């Protein structure tokens, strides 16, 4: 699925790819990994789902993907010593 994602003041255009290890935006210049693993915090996504952190340069990425019809939010989780927020998502492409 082709899409554009804004990371702060930078917008990247590319194709979303879901693979066994994660979710990424494949661009002409390389790839931007969108998903993170939270196994160390005891958080495991359902089969085929991924976690996207809503922090730093990835703040708002999940909302952009939902608005584009690329993913559906399954749940919100809070993890780590700084109470970081992430969303478990299901790809819709």
C-alpha positions as CSV (number, residue, x, y, z in Angstrom):
1,X,0.0,0.0,0.0
2,X,1.5,3.4,-1.1
3,X,1.3,6.1,1.6
4,X,2.9,9.2,2.9
5,X,3.9,9.5,6.6
6,X,4.9,12.7,8.4
7,X,7.8,12.4,10.9
8,X,7.9,15.8,12.6
9,X,8.9,18.2,9.8
10,X,9.8,15.4,7.3
11,X,7.3,13.6,5.1
12,X,8.3,10.2,3.6
13,X,6.5,8.6,0.7
14,X,6.7,4.9,0.2
15,X,5.1,1.5,0.3
16,X,4.0,-0.1,3.6
17,X,5.2,-3.6,4.1
18,X,4.3,-6.1,6.8
19,X,6.7,-8.9,7.2
20,X,7.4,-11.5,9.9
21,X,9.7,-9.2,11.8
22,X,7.7,-6.0,11.6
23,X,6.0,-3.2,9.8
24,X,8.0,-0.8,7.6
25,X,7.7,2.0,5.1
26,X,9.8,1.2,2.1
27,X,11.1,4.4,0.4
28,X,13.4,5.1,-2.5
29,X,16.2,5.9,0.0
30,X,15.7,2.8,2.2
31,X,13.2,1.7,4.8
32,X,11.8,3.2,8.0
33,X,10.9,0.6,10.5
34,X,7.5,1.5,12.1
35,X,7.0,-1.3,14.5
36,X,8.8,-2.2,17.7
37,X,9.0,-5.3,19.8
38,X,7.9,-5.1,23.4
39,X,8.6,-8.7,24.5
40,X,10.9,-7.4,27.2
41,X,7.9,-5.8,28.9
42,X,5.8,-9.0,28.6
43,X,3.7,-7.5,25.7
44,X,3.2,-9.8,22.7
45,X,1.0,-8.8,19.8
46,X,-1.6,-11.2,18.4
47,X,-0.5,-13.2,15.3
48,X,-0.1,-10.8,12.4
49,X,-0.3,-7.7,14.6
50,X,2.4,-5.2,15.5
51,X,3.2,-2.5,18.1
52,X,3.9,1.1,16.9
53,X,5.4,3.4,19.5
54,X,3.7,6.8,19.9
55,X,6.8,8.7,21.0
56,X,9.5,10.9,19.6
57,X,9.6,11.0,15.8
58,X,6.9,8.3,15.7
59,X,4.3,10.4,17.6
60,X,1.1,10.5,15.5
61,X,2.3,7.8,13.0
62,X,-0.4,5.3,14.1
63,X,-3.2,8.0,13.7
64,X,-1.9,8.7,10.2
65,X,-1.9,5.0,9.3
66,X,-5.5,4.7,10.7
67,X,-6.6,7.7,8.7
68,X,-5.1,6.2,5.5
69,X,-7.0,3.0,6.1
70,X,-3.7,1.0,6.5
71,X,-4.1,-0.3,10.0
72,X,-6.7,-0.8,12.7
73,X,-5.9,-0.2,16.4
74,X,-6.5,-3.2,18.6
75,X,-5.3,-1.7,21.9
76,X,-3.2,0.9,23.6
77,X,-0.4,-0.1,25.9
78,X,1.8,1.8,28.3
79,X,5.3,0.4,29.0
80,X,8.7,1.1,30.4
81,X,10.0,3.4,33.1
82,X,8.8,6.6,31.3
83,X,5.3,5.3,30.7
84,X,5.7,5.3,26.9
85,X,2.6,4.7,24.8
86,X,2.3,2.3,21.9
87,X,-0.6,0.9,19.9
88,X,-1.1,-2.7,18.8
89,X,-2.3,-2.6,15.2
90,X,-3.7,-5.0,12.6
91,X,-2.5,-4.2,9.0
92,X,-5.5,-3.9,6.6
93,X,-3.4,-4.2,3.4
